[in-house]
Amino acid sequence: MTDTFDAGWLALREPLDALARANAATEQAVAWARRRGGDALTVADLGAGTGSNLRFLAPRLPGPQRWRLIDQDGQLLADAVRRAVPPSGAIDIAQANLASLDPQALAAGHHLITASALFDLVSQRWCETLIAAIAKPGRALLAALTYDGRMVWQPALPDDALITDLVNRHQTRDKGFGAAMGPAASCLLAAAARAHGAAVTVAASDWRIGPANASLHAALLAMLADAAMEQSPADGARIDAWRAARLANVGSARLTVGHIDVFAAWSGQDAGGRGLASNSMSSPSR
Ligand SMILES: C[S@@+](CC[C@H](N)C(=O)[O-])C[C@H]1O[C@@H](n2cnc3c(N)ncnc32)[C@H](O)[C@@H]1O
């Protein structure tokens, strides 16, 4: 949910991400892959970073797989290759700016297009263009861990709401794709996929941060305070006081960060058209 992409932060979040993804969207993706049979499953991972999505999904997906990891950051991709536990197939990497790639070319040759912690950064236009390019029979999209705007601390502090509001507005700034969808991303993505005839599954993938995740919690607090400060320098004193109070109880407080996973699958003869496939929805529990 932040736009910090360094390898240390991605490593801190990976175990929480994996726990959060035990949900209906992952189950549906695995069931879809089992049903499809045939040739090796080809997967494109957009904004792959150090390969967390590959490490989570590849062991769960059946049979031979060929993965393409795409990211703008060559060092993160090199890390991904070093750490890859390859499925019975190949992995290749592409260092590229997703914002300037042709969506048709991005989707071409892949059965499954996936991304984790990416879609809140992209614009509605980019998302809709990508979905239009993916929408073909036999294809699917799994967008995991998209931040949805909810942050709930226990115990609560009076300025939690101020920080959440400032961060959520900061989330909609341009992250390289035009104005970002931010917390609305999963709703917009699911709506676009349905409009292009996909059967869509939506599931919560919230982070449950507790005392055992104090390092991640402290790092996240720093990012949240920085984003809030950038959004509203006039609230600087309140933000500093909030950061200090939150850091003081990071070893005992709990925090839920709302994320949503969306799985969309296209079947039938005209999945690029309107409403051909039936929608089976499981709503996020919230
Ligand atoms: C929050 S990180 C998530 C990384 C990884 N998917 C994970 O779950 O750990 C977002 C990733 O998207 C990549 N990214 C952001 N904007 C991009 C762009 N315009 N083109 C390519 N990659 C981009 C970043 O470099 C970063 O690796």
The ligand as a MOL file (V3000), in Angstrom:
LIG
                    3D

  0  0  0     0  0            999 V3000
M  V30 BEGIN CTAB
M  V30 COUNTS 27 29 0 0 0
M  V30 BEGIN ATOM
M  V30 1 C 4.6310 -2.5730 -3.8120 0
M  V30 2 S 5.8210 -3.2510 -4.8860 0 CHG=1
M  V30 3 C 5.2290 -4.9340 -5.0500 0
M  V30 4 C 6.2830 -5.8710 -5.5100 0
M  V30 5 C 5.8560 -7.3560 -5.5750 0
M  V30 6 N 4.7870 -7.5650 -6.5190 0
M  V30 7 C 5.4490 -7.8420 -4.1930 0
M  V30 8 O 4.2830 -8.1410 -3.9750 0
M  V30 9 O 6.3480 -7.9130 -3.3320 0 CHG=-1
M  V30 10 C 5.3740 -2.5580 -6.4770 0
M  V30 11 C 6.3170 -2.9820 -7.5860 0
M  V30 12 O 5.8630 -2.3880 -8.7990 0
M  V30 13 C 6.9780 -1.8880 -9.5080 0
M  V30 14 N 6.5200 -0.7650 -10.3290 0
M  V30 15 C 5.9110 0.3710 -9.9200 0
M  V30 16 N 5.6630 1.1700 -10.9680 0
M  V30 17 C 6.1110 0.5140 -12.0670 0
M  V30 18 C 6.1560 0.8130 -13.4540 0
M  V30 19 N 5.6880 1.9760 -13.9320 0
M  V30 20 N 6.6880 -0.0800 -14.2980 0
M  V30 21 C 7.1960 -1.2690 -13.8380 0
M  V30 22 N 7.1980 -1.6030 -12.5370 0
M  V30 23 C 6.6630 -0.7310 -11.6520 0
M  V30 24 C 7.9660 -1.4580 -8.4240 0
M  V30 25 O 9.2950 -1.3930 -8.9000 0
M  V30 26 C 7.7440 -2.5330 -7.3690 0
M  V30 27 O 8.6190 -3.6240 -7.5560 0
M  V30 END ATOM
M  V30 BEGIN BOND
M  V30 1 1 1 2
M  V30 2 1 2 3
M  V30 3 1 2 10
M  V30 4 1 3 4
M  V30 5 1 4 5
M  V30 6 1 5 6
M  V30 7 1 5 7
M  V30 8 2 7 8
M  V30 9 1 7 9
M  V30 10 1 10 11
M  V30 11 1 11 12
M  V30 12 1 11 26
M  V30 13 1 12 13
M  V30 14 1 13 14
M  V30 15 1 13 24
M  V30 16 1 14 15
M  V30 17 1 14 23
M  V30 18 2 15 16
M  V30 19 1 16 17
M  V30 20 1 17 18
M  V30 21 2 17 23
M  V30 22 1 18 19
M  V30 23 2 18 20
M  V30 24 1 20 21
M  V30 25 2 21 22
M  V30 26 1 22 23
M  V30 27 1 24 25
M  V30 28 1 24 26
M  V30 29 1 26 27
M  V30 END BOND
M  V30 END CTAB
M  END
